[in-house]
Amino acid sequence: MDKKTQTELTQCLNKLLLPTVARNYTSLAEQARTESMSYEQFLLNIMRQEYDHQRAKRIERYLKESRLPLEKTLDVFDFKRLPAQAIQQVRTLSQGEFTTRKENLLIFGTPGAGKTHVACGIGHELIRQEKRVYFSTCALLLQELLSAKKGLKLVRLIKSLSKFDALIIDDIGYVQQDQKEMEVLFTLLAERYERGSVIITSNLSFSKWENIFKDPMMTAAAIDRIVHHSVIMELNIESFRINSAKNRKTEKEKQEKLPVKNR
C-alpha cells in the first residue's frame, strides 16, 4: 500500500472512531497475506479486535460511573456461608435477565450477613454484561434527591438515574430519615416502577417499613410497587464479622495450647 493511501485510510478510520483498526490493520493485513486469508476472515479478525477494545473501554466506563466498591465482587465472596437456595438465587440473578424484565431484587437479612457484598457482586456481573449500574447507600442517595428537589432539579436527577439498568440502594432503614427525605425516595421508586430494576438491601422486614416511610399509605404504596415484580432473598445468617472474630479467637486458643516448641 502506498503512503498516500495508508495516510488517507488511517484518517478515515480515526474519523469513524475505529482507533484499534487504525493501529493494527497493517500488521493484520500482512498476516492475512501470509496465511492466504479470505477478505471476510481478515475483516472479521480486525473488527473483532475493535469490538473487544471498545467493549473493554465501555465496561471500564460503566464501572467507574457505577460507584460500586471495587473489592465487593462475587469472585471473593464466601459462598459457603450461604444456604443452598440463596446460592442458586445469586447464580441465577448474576445472569442479569431480571433487569431485562425490569424486576427488582430485595435482599433482607441480619447486619453483617453479606447483603451489600451480594448486591455489589451482582452489580459487577451486570456491568460485565454491559449493563449500567448505579450504587449508593440510602442515606447518600436521599441527600442527592433532597438537594435536587430544593434546587428544582429533582426531575432532571431522576431522569439521569433512569439510564441505569439497575439502581442499588444499600441499607434502607439503617439510618432514620425524616418525612421529606422519604417522600423523594418514594418519588424515585414510583418513577422506576416497571421502567428499571432496583436492588435494595435492608435489615428491616416489610412489617417494619412504616418506620421508614413514616406514613401508612406511603408505606403500602411503596411496598406494592417494589414487590409487584421482584425477587426476594433472605440472608438471615450469622454476621460475617462476628464469624471472623470467632474464627480468630478459636485459632488463637489453639496456638496457645500448643507446646512452645511447636508454635
HELIX and SHEET records of a PDB file:
HELIX    1   1 LYS A    3  LYS A   15  1                                  13    
HELIX    2   2 PRO A   19  THR A   34  1                                  16    
HELIX    3   3 TYR A   39  SER A   66  1                                  28    
HELIX    4   4 LEU A   74  VAL A   76  5                                   3    
HELIX    5   5 PHE A   79  ARG A   81  5                                   3    
HELIX    6   6 ALA A   84  LEU A   93  1                                  10    
HELIX    7   7 GLU A   97  THR A  100  1                                   4    
HELIX    8   8 LYS A  115  ARG A  128  1                                  14    
HELIX    9   9 CYS A  138  LYS A  150  1                                  13    
HELIX   10  10 LEU A  154  LEU A  161  1                                   8    
HELIX   11  11 GLN A  179  ARG A  192  1                                  14    
HELIX   12  12 PHE A  206  LYS A  208  5                                   3    
HELIX   13  13 GLU A  210  PHE A  213  1                                   4    
HELIX   14  14 PRO A  216  HIS A  228  1                                  13    
HELIX   15  15 PHE A  240  LYS A  257  1                                  18    
HELIX   16  16 VAL A  260  ASN A  262  5                                   3    
SHEET    1   A 5 VAL A 133  THR A 137  0                                        
SHEET    2   A 5 ALA A 166  ILE A 172  1                                        
SHEET    3   A 5 SER A 197  SER A 202  1                                        
SHEET    4   A 5 ASN A 104  GLY A 109  1                                        
SHEET    5   A 5 SER A 230  LEU A 235  1                                        
END                                                                             
